[in-house]
């Protein structure tokens, strides 16, 4: 992970690392409330502003930490630049699907996507890296598959939002590992690559009168769109530095904080339909996650 804020990698949990990681997941958990506030803005426009306004925030962090040299070295390395283009594309897809999920009334599918994401990552590792899956992981993936089948039958089609979120983030994490650069520098490089197309798209919208920065609801839309940079960059930077100060098993258990908050928000704040069939599907998902996490829980209790 990042070496900008945190000291060298440690194999012990630290209160500082827990605070960083908890803050990141807590901010991600509240992100749907912000997304609902920009529901009147098309998802692609929201994503374009997330890119543009994230760039100066991340640039300030890197300059303050003296890490801008890493970015320039990456830009001069074609292989690193090519891989950053791949990860930038995947994270854009993930953001776009997530914004659409929340603003179109499918926050439950968004929560489901991030619940099954760790299981998808295990599956990707087994298929592409030939990693050996342990029995609890196989059982967990089987339970998740049953849940997806139940939701498919109930809705008359695949829960494509959940699957798109899980697979896009799973492949993003997979390819991101091959990019030999710190998380903060890598995120800056990704948004740097995306800023040109994002700016052109925003300029196109504003010149034809359909944009919301100049032609929207005045100061309200301007503030919401600028805030998208903070809502995007802050939790990612916080997570990057928290993960460096925590054991992998601790991060593995904490990753369920955000989708649980999204689930609660979807049911009790957004009042999305949550009938018996969805409950049964989520029970299979939660059973799979307990099965998947049990070895980590045992290790945590042993320590």
WOBEL-V163235 format. One record per residue. N is the residue number from 1. RES is the residue in three letters. OMEGA is omega as a letter, one per 40 degrees, with the letter a starting at -180 (* if undefined). Layout:
N,RES,OMEGA
N,RES,OMEGA
This chain:
1,UNK,a
2,UNK,i
3,UNK,a
4,UNK,a
5,UNK,a
6,UNK,i
7,UNK,a
8,UNK,a
9,UNK,i
10,UNK,i
11,UNK,i
12,UNK,i
13,UNK,i
14,UNK,i
15,UNK,a
16,UNK,i
17,UNK,i
18,UNK,a
19,UNK,i
20,UNK,a
21,UNK,a
22,UNK,i
23,UNK,i
24,UNK,a
25,UNK,i
26,UNK,i
27,UNK,i
28,UNK,i
29,UNK,i
30,UNK,a
31,UNK,i
32,UNK,i
33,UNK,i
34,UNK,a
35,UNK,i
36,UNK,i
37,UNK,i
38,UNK,a
39,UNK,i
40,UNK,i
41,UNK,i
42,UNK,a
43,UNK,a
44,UNK,i
45,UNK,i
46,UNK,a
47,UNK,i
48,UNK,i
49,UNK,i
50,UNK,i
51,UNK,a
52,UNK,a
53,UNK,i
54,UNK,a
55,UNK,a
56,UNK,i
57,UNK,i
58,UNK,i
59,UNK,i
60,UNK,i
61,UNK,a
62,UNK,i
63,UNK,i
64,UNK,a
65,UNK,i
66,UNK,a
67,UNK,a
68,UNK,i
69,UNK,i
70,UNK,a
71,UNK,a
72,UNK,i
73,UNK,i
74,UNK,a
75,UNK,a
76,UNK,i
77,UNK,a
78,UNK,a
79,UNK,i
80,UNK,i
81,UNK,i
82,UNK,i
83,UNK,i
84,UNK,i
85,UNK,i
86,UNK,a
87,UNK,i
88,UNK,i
89,UNK,a
90,UNK,a
91,UNK,i
92,UNK,i
93,UNK,a
94,UNK,i
95,UNK,a
96,UNK,i
97,UNK,a
98,UNK,i
99,UNK,i
100,UNK,a
101,UNK,a
102,UNK,a
103,UNK,a
104,UNK,i
105,UNK,i
106,UNK,a
107,UNK,i
108,UNK,i
109,UNK,i
110,UNK,i
111,UNK,i
112,UNK,a
113,UNK,a
114,UNK,i
115,UNK,a
116,UNK,a
117,UNK,i
118,UNK,i
119,UNK,i
120,UNK,i
121,UNK,i
122,UNK,i
123,UNK,i
124,UNK,i
125,UNK,a
126,UNK,a
127,UNK,a
128,UNK,a
129,UNK,a
130,UNK,i
131,UNK,a
132,UNK,i
133,UNK,i
134,UNK,a
135,UNK,i
136,UNK,i
137,UNK,i
138,UNK,i
139,UNK,a
140,UNK,i
141,UNK,i
142,UNK,i
143,UNK,i
144,UNK,i
145,UNK,i
146,UNK,i
147,UNK,i
148,UNK,i
149,UNK,i
150,UNK,a
151,UNK,i
152,UNK,i
153,UNK,a
154,UNK,a
155,UNK,a
156,UNK,i
157,UNK,a
158,UNK,i
159,UNK,a
160,UNK,i
161,UNK,i
162,UNK,a
163,UNK,i
164,UNK,i
165,UNK,a
166,UNK,a
167,UNK,a
168,UNK,i
169,UNK,i
170,UNK,i
171,UNK,i
172,UNK,i
173,UNK,a
174,UNK,a
175,UNK,a
176,UNK,i
177,UNK,a
178,UNK,a
179,UNK,a
180,UNK,a
181,UNK,a
182,UNK,a
183,UNK,a
184,UNK,i
185,UNK,i
186,UNK,i
187,UNK,i
188,UNK,i
189,UNK,i
190,UNK,a
191,UNK,i
192,UNK,i
193,UNK,a
194,UNK,a
195,UNK,a
196,UNK,i
197,UNK,a
198,UNK,i
199,UNK,i
200,UNK,a
201,UNK,i
202,UNK,i
203,UNK,i
204,UNK,a
205,UNK,a
206,UNK,a
207,UNK,i
208,UNK,i
209,UNK,a
210,UNK,i
211,UNK,a
212,UNK,i
213,UNK,i
214,UNK,a
215,UNK,a
216,UNK,a
217,UNK,i
218,UNK,a
219,UNK,a
220,UNK,a
221,UNK,i
222,UNK,a
223,UNK,a
224,UNK,a
225,UNK,i
226,UNK,i
227,UNK,i
228,UNK,i
229,UNK,i
230,UNK,a
231,UNK,a
232,UNK,a
233,UNK,a
234,UNK,i
235,UNK,i
236,UNK,i
237,UNK,i
238,UNK,i
239,UNK,a
240,UNK,a
241,UNK,i
242,UNK,a
243,UNK,a
244,UNK,a
245,UNK,a
246,UNK,i
247,UNK,i
248,UNK,a
249,UNK,i
250,UNK,i
251,UNK,a
252,UNK,i
253,UNK,a
254,UNK,a
255,UNK,i
256,UNK,a
257,UNK,a
258,UNK,i
259,UNK,i
260,UNK,i
261,UNK,i
262,UNK,i
263,UNK,i
264,UNK,i
265,UNK,a
266,UNK,a
267,UNK,a
268,UNK,i
269,UNK,a
270,UNK,i
271,UNK,i
272,UNK,a
273,UNK,i
274,UNK,a
275,UNK,a
276,UNK,a
277,UNK,i
278,UNK,i
279,UNK,i
280,UNK,i
281,UNK,a
282,UNK,i
283,UNK,i
284,UNK,i
285,UNK,a
286,UNK,i
287,UNK,i
288,UNK,a
289,UNK,i
290,UNK,i
291,UNK,i
292,UNK,a
293,UNK,a
294,UNK,i
295,UNK,i
296,UNK,i
297,UNK,i
298,UNK,i
299,UNK,a
300,UNK,i
301,UNK,i
302,UNK,i
303,UNK,*
